[in-house]
Amino acid sequence: MEDLAWKVKRLLRRAGVRPRRKLGQSFMVDESLLIRLVDYGEVSSADRVLEIGAGLGFLTEVLARRAGVVLAVEAAPKLYRLLEARFSRRGNVRLYLGDFLKLKLEGSYDKVISNPPYSIASPLLFRIFESPFKLAVLTLQKEFAERLNAEPGGKNYGRLTVAAYYWAEVEILEEASPEAFYPPPEVSSMVVRLKPRRQPPFKLENYRFFSETVKLLFSQRRRKLSKALQTLVKLKPEIGLKKPFTGVPYLNRRVFTLTPEEFAELANMFWRLRQG
């Protein structure tokens, strides 16, 4: 049986494609890991599974054996043509050519099982979080994956951590070495499982406003909140905040030490102030 790494090289030559490491383009060549991804996703014939960055179709093939429907998205036209040739007669595989972030697939899938390009991991996760899904299993860059459940005050704690905490329960399942991919990335990867929370961990007056507030504050993550709010006031004068920010808690805390619940408390306070 042909080794997957050699098969990748052969198919890439045929398609005239050179993987770009800077964009995180690598192909998983560990067959047992491909199978474990699908196992972690608890995939059955009742599932409609989204795969982002289908590449050469190795994970697509494993998914198609178990899922009711596989929605395989690929942005590279040359790779898409290979997928068409391979899966055109598979009735349960639907192929999409394009950038996932620009496609309107919400409601078409209930699970996400993917090895996405590392370069789009952050916007991809925000898109997944804000759309209905039952479960997601993703292979992510190790440092990026560690941001998903980082502790407040830590170097990996940030806007993504807060969003992940609000939307999902995060499990880091295993680490994947660079040798599991071709070409081997310069960093290790982690397999992460995300399960949507049944109930949010805190109440929000307005999620969009909360998300924007967290984003703006983390743009000054190491500053004290009192300083960061001065910038927020300039960018969002409609909120109605004014120095010395009387009644606002945590003014002497640095932004990156605030917990998700404390960000929610602040955002809700600012929203009510804005609404008058």
Secondary structure by P-SEA (a helix, b strand, c coil): cccaaaaaaaaaaaacccccccccccccccaaaaaaaaaaaccccccbbbbccccccaaaaaaaacccccbbbbccaaaaaaaaacccccccbbbbcccccccccccccccccccccccaaaaaaaaaaaccccbbbbbccaaaaaacccccccccccaaaaaaaaccccccccccccccccccccbbbbbbbbbbbcccccccccaaaaaaaaaaaaaaccccaaaaaaaaaaaccccccccccccccccccccccccaaaaaaaaaaaaaaaac
